[in-house]
Amino acid sequence: MGGLRARELCFLKEVQDKPLYCMCRGVDDGSFMVACDVCEEWFHGKCVGVTEEDGDKIDLYARPDSRKD
């Protein structure tokens, strides 16, 4: 049982060491991501409804709820 706990802690440490992105606050999982040109945050395409094909056609992207303060 102690071994399972140690593995869980190692996994959490690995995830905590990676930067978080997107509105889902997930890590870079290798899937297509798009950067918001307003807030400069990176988002998983699937979370913001942008496919990689669509992303190739976009010159500037602003997520729907992004605005300059």
C-alpha positions, -999 to +999 in steps of 0.1 A: +000+000+000+029+024+008+042+018-027+010+030-043+011+062-022+047+068-033+038+064-070+008+088-065+032+114-050+057+110-078+029+115-104+017+147-086+052+160-084+057+154-121+024+173-129+032+201-105+066+207-121+050+214-155+035+248-164-003+250-166-021+264-196-056+270-209-089+276-191-088+240-180-055+247-162-040+215-178-005+208-189+008+208-225-004+173-235+010+174-270-023+183-286-028+214-308-027+247-289-034+282-299-021+315-283-044+344-275-030+375-290-047+396-263-038+379-231-008+359-245-021+327-228-019+293-245-051+272-249-058+236-260-076+239-293-103+214-281-110+236-251-116+268-272-132+251-302-103+257-327-091+228-348-055+227-360-067+232-396-086+264-385-056+275-365-034+274-396-058+300-412-059+324-382-036+354-382-047+368-349-066+349-322-085+363-292-104+338-270-141+349-266-138+361-230-104+378-234-101+416-231-074+441-224-076+458-190 
